Amino acid sequence: MLNEDKRIAPGVVIHPGCRISGAETSIGPGCVIGAEGPVTLVDCQLGRDVRFNGGFAQGAVFLDGAVVGSGAHIRPGTLLEEQASVAHTVGLKQTLLMPYVTLGSLINFCDCLMAGGTGPKDHSEVGSSYIHFNFTAHQDKATASLLGDVPRGVMLDRPPIFLGGQGGLVGPARIAYGTVLAAGTLCRRDVTTEGMLVFGQTGGRQKETPYNLRQYGDIDRICRNNFIYVGNIHALAAWYAHIRLRLTPDDAYAQACLAGAQRQIAAVAAERVAQLEKLAGKIAANPGNHESHRQLLALRPLLAERLALPSAFPPPPVELLDGCSQGPYLETIKALPEAAKAAGTAWLQAIVDAVVAQW
């Protein structure tokens, strides 16, 4: 059925034991599925030369040259852009990895966006046995973390970010380009200055203090980081609507990946709004004497309206459009003149800022 519908390209290698299903499934030329173990793919879109070596994925998109190791567990809201890769036994959900980003083995990296790097030998990386902590003791997930950003990350010219192995990041956090979190470091804060090394013990003497699981403290940083994250998702949606659209080849497999990526970006935006609304509900049940509580509760009826992806975005600057008229995506973006990149970044940052202004 899938081959008859031309949703699996001729010459794709599918090893024994794999299960492929879903009306939205599309697998492009040169892909290899199940080289290291059985694979289950449900409603996923794969571009050219993707290697999915083993594991499970549903409602995810893998652009040209992406690589997934065995034992993967990948759920909806996931997008791996060109040449992004994850090694064995990695869990992803609501995860956006921009070109070249590389994850090691034994990693849980849900609810985050990561950018940075200029090529396959200069890329952002997450070391093995790393975890992004995305669920709180209050039982909420208003915890999405932004590593790099969209307005500059899409230009493929920023310094990489390195998260050392056996470490962790507590969301919602913001990590600047060029940051190194030393191996074994558990980071609980934002790092907004580029080019910083963060290190320190994660253990130490055990401490105790009274704590109420149903009462939040000041949530200004939590909400601000969430609004910044949503703003970046809006910027990514604009990038796909105007720039990716122009540079996506007019073949069925590339177009399926474009449509799938846009669906996942929209799903990520909706998920973040839902998690903010859940947080607002918890605050409403046990409000504290914090201005940030009152501010979120005042915004609560308007969250879906103000943070939803718009039906149309402001048009890109002419300089950017002129530079993106044709050519392979990675090569075209890297070759953009600095003026076009600066104008494009300013265009996307204005989209981010408009969302953040809601807070």
C-alpha positions in Angstrom: 0.0 0.0 0.0 2.7 2.5 0.9 4.8 1.7 -2.2 1.7 1.9 -4.4 1.0 5.4 -3.0 4.7 6.3 -3.7 5.3 7.2 -0.1 8.4 5.0 0.1 11.0 6.0 -2.5 12.5 3.3 -4.8 15.7 1.9 -3.4 15.0 2.5 0.3 16.5 -0.3 2.4 14.1 -1.7 5.1 15.7 -4.5 7.1 13.7 -7.4 8.5 11.5 -6.8 11.6 10.5 -3.3 10.8 6.9 -2.0 11.0 5.9 1.1 9.0 2.4 2.5 9.2 0.4 5.7 9.1 -1.3 7.7 6.4 1.2 10.5 6.9 4.3 8.3 6.5 6.8 9.3 3.8 10.4 7.9 3.4 12.7 9.6 0.9 15.4 8.3 -1.4 18.5 6.7 0.1 17.1 6.0 3.6 18.1 2.9 5.5 15.7 1.6 8.2 16.6 -0.9 10.8 20.3 -1.6 10.2 20.9 -2.3 13.9 17.6 -3.6 15.1 13.8 -3.5 14.4 12.2 -0.1 13.8 8.6 1.0 14.2 7.7 4.2 12.3 4.2 5.7 12.7 3.2 8.8 10.7 6.8 10.0 10.3 8.4 11.8 7.4 12.0 11.1 6.4 14.0 13.1 3.9 16.9 11.9 1.8 19.6 9.6 3.2 18.2 9.3 6.7 19.5 6.4 8.8 17.1 5.2 11.4 19.0 2.3 12.9 16.6 1.0 15.5 13.7 1.9 17.8 10.4 3.6 17.7 9.2 6.9 16.3 5.7 8.4 16.0 4.7 11.8 14.6 8.3 12.9 14.0 10.2 14.4 11.1 13.8 13.7 10.1 15.3 15.9 7.4 18.1 15.0 5.0 21.0 13.2 6.4 19.6 12.8 10.0 20.8 9.8 11.9 19.1 7.9 14.8 20.8 5.2 16.7 19.3 1.9 18.0 16.9 1.9 20.9 15.4 5.3 20.1 12.1 6.3 21.6 10.8 9.4 19.7 7.4 10.8 20.2 5.4 13.6 18.6 6.6 17.2 18.4 10.1 16.1 17.3 12.0 17.5 14.4 15.6 16.7 13.5 16.8 19.0 10.8 19.6 18.3 8.3 22.4 16.1 9.6 21.2 16.2 13.2 21.9 12.9 14.9 21.3 11.0 18.1 23.2 7.9 19.2 21.7 4.8 20.8 19.0 4.8 23.5 17.8 8.4 23.3 14.3 9.6 24.3 12.9 12.7 22.5 9.5 14.4 22.6 8.7 18.0 21.8 12.3 18.2 20.8 13.7 20.5 18.0 17.2 19.9 16.9 18.5 22.3 14.2 21.1 21.3 11.6 24.2 19.4 12.8 23.2 19.1 16.5 24.4 15.9 17.9 23.3 13.9 20.9 25.2 11.1 22.5 23.9 7.9 24.0 21.5 7.2 26.9 19.9 10.6 26.9 16.5 12.0 27.7 16.1 15.3 26.0 12.4 16.2 25.8 10.8 19.7 25.7 13.7 21.7 24.3 15.1 23.4 21.2 18.8 23.3 20.4 20.8 25.2 17.8 24.4 26.2 17.2 27.3 25.2 15.0 28.4 25.7 11.5 28.8 22.2 10.1 29.3 18.5 10.7 32.7 19.1 12.4 31.6 22.2 14.3 28.3 21.4 15.9 26.4 21.7 19.2 26.6 18.5 21.2 25.0 16.8 24.2 27.2 14.2 26.0 26.1 10.8 26.9 23.9 10.1 29.9 22.5 13.6 29.9 19.0 14.6 31.0 16.8 17.6 30.5 14.6 17.8 33.6 11.2 18.7 32.2 8.8 17.6 35.0 8.5 19.4 38.3 7.5 18.3 41.8 4.4 20.5 41.2 3.6 18.1 38.4 3.8 20.6 35.6 5.8 20.9 32.4 6.1 24.6 31.9 9.8 23.7 31.5 10.8 24.0 27.9 14.5 25.0 27.5 16.1 27.1 24.7 19.7 26.3 23.8 20.7 29.0 21.4 17.8 30.6 19.6 16.0 30.6 16.2 16.7 34.1 14.8 20.4 33.5 14.8 20.5 29.7 14.8 18.9 29.4 11.4 21.8 31.3 9.9 24.1 28.4 10.7 27.0 30.6 11.8 26.8 30.7 15.6 29.3 29.0 18.0 28.3 25.6 19.2 26.9 24.7 22.6 28.4 21.8 24.5 26.6 20.0 27.3 29.0 17.6 29.0 28.1 14.0 29.7 26.7 12.7 33.0 25.0 16.1 33.5 21.6 17.7 33.5 19.7 20.9 32.8 16.7 21.9 34.8 14.1 23.6 32.6 12.9 26.1 31.7 16.4 27.4 31.0 18.1 29.5 28.4 21.6 28.7 27.3 23.7 31.1 25.1 25.8 30.1 22.1 29.3 29.1 23.0 28.4 27.9 26.4 30.1 24.8 27.8 28.5 23.0 30.7 31.3 20.8 32.1 30.8 17.1 32.3 28.9 16.1 35.5 27.4 19.6 35.9 23.7 20.0 36.9 22.7 23.4 35.7 19.7 25.0 37.4 19.9 28.5 35.9 20.1 30.5 32.7 23.4 31.2 31.0 22.8 34.2 28.8 26.4 35.4 28.3 28.0 33.7 25.3 31.3 31.9 25.7 31.0 30.8 29.3 32.3 27.6 31.0 29.9 26.4 33.7 31.2 23.9 36.2 30.8 22.9 39.8 29.8 20.0 42.1 26.3 18.6 41.8 26.3 16.8 45.1 27.5 18.1 48.4 26.1 18.1 51.8 22.4 17.1 52.1 20.0 19.8 53.2 16.4 20.0 54.2 13.9 22.8 54.2 10.1 23.1 54.5 8.4 22.8 51.1 4.8 22.9 49.9 4.2 21.0 46.7 1.0 22.9 46.1 2.4 26.4 46.5 4.5 28.2 43.9 7.0 30.9 44.6 7.7 33.7 42.2 7.2 32.4 38.7 8.4 35.4 36.7 11.4 33.7 35.3 9.4 30.6 34.5 6.8 32.5 32.6 9.3 34.8 30.9 11.3 31.9 29.7 8.2 30.2 28.4 7.1 33.2 26.5 10.6 33.5 25.0 10.5 29.9 24.0 7.1 30.3 22.4 8.3 33.4 20.6 11.1 31.3 19.1 8.7 28.7 18.0 6.7 31.4 16.2 10.0 32.5 14.5 10.7 29.0 13.4 7.2 28.7 12.0 7.8 32.0 10.0 11.1 30.6 8.7 9.4 27.5 7.4 6.5 29.4 5.9 8.7 31.9 4.0 12.2 30.5 3.6 12.1 26.8 3.9 9.1 26.8 1.5 11.2 28.6 -1.1 14.1 26.2 -0.8 12.3 22.9 -0.5 12.6 20.8 -3.7 9.3 20.2 -5.6 9.3 16.4 -5.0 6.8 14.4 -3.0 9.2 13.3 -0.3 10.7 16.8 0.4 7.2 18.3 0.3 6.0 15.7 2.8 8.9 16.6 5.1 8.1 20.3 4.8 4.4 19.8 5.7 5.3 17.4 8.5 7.8 19.8 10.0 5.2 22.6 9.9 2.7 20.3 11.7 5.2 19.5 14.4 6.1 23.1 14.9 2.4 24.0 15.3 2.1 21.1 17.8 5.0 22.3 19.8 3.4 25.8 20.0 0.1 24.3 21.1 1.8 22.1 23.7 3.6 25.1 25.3 0.3 27.0 25.5 -1.4 24.0 27.1 1.4 23.7 29.7 1.2 27.4 30.5 -2.6 27.1 31.0 -2.0 24.1 33.3 0.4 26.1 35.3 -2.1 28.9 35.5 -4.7 26.5 36.8 -2.4 25.3 39.6 -1.6 28.9 40.5 -5.4 29.7 40.6 -6.0 26.8 43.0 -3.3 28.0 45.4 -2.4 31.7 44.6 0.5 33.3 46.5 1.4 36.9 47.2 3.5 37.4 44.1 3.0 39.8 41.3 3.9 37.1 38.8 0.9 35.0 40.0 -1.5 37.9 39.5 0.0 38.6 36.1 -0.4 35.0 34.9 -3.9 34.7 36.2 -4.9 38.0 34.4 -3.4 36.6 31.2 -5.0 33.1 31.6 -8.1 33.7 29.5 -6.0 35.2 26.7 -3.1 32.7 26.6 -4.4 30.6 23.7 -5.4 33.7 21.7 -2.1 35.6 22.2 0.3 32.7 21.9 -1.3 30.7 19.1 0.6 30.7 15.8 -0.9 33.4 13.6 -2.3 32.6 10.2 0.3 34.8 8.5 3.6 36.3 9.5 5.3 39.6 8.5 7.1 39.2 5.2 10.8 38.6 5.2 13.2 41.4 4.2 13.9 41.6 0.5 17.7 41.0 1.0 16.9 37.6 2.6 14.4 36.6 -0.1 16.8 37.5 -2.9 19.5 35.3 -1.3 17.1 32.4 -0.9 15.7 32.2 -4.4 17.1 28.8 -5.2 19.7 26.1 -4.3 20.2 23.4 -1.7 19.1 24.6 1.8 22.3 24.3 3.8 24.6 25.7 1.1 22.2 28.5 0.3 21.9 29.7 3.9 25.6 29.5 4.6 26.3 31.5 1.4 24.0 34.4 2.4 25.6 37.8 2.6 26.1 39.2 6.1 23.6 41.9 5.4 20.9 39.4 4.4 21.6 37.3 7.5 21.4 40.4 9.7 18.1 41.5 8.1 16.7 38.0 8.5 17.7 37.7 12.1 16.1 41.1 12.8 12.9 40.0 11.1 12.7 36.8 13.2 13.7 38.6 16.4 10.9 41.0 16.0 8.5 38.0 15.9 10.0 36.7 19.1 9.9 40.1 20.8 6.2 40.5 19.9 5.4 37.3 21.8 7.6 38.2 24.8 5.9 41.6 25.0 2.7 39.7 26.0 4.4 39.0 29.3 
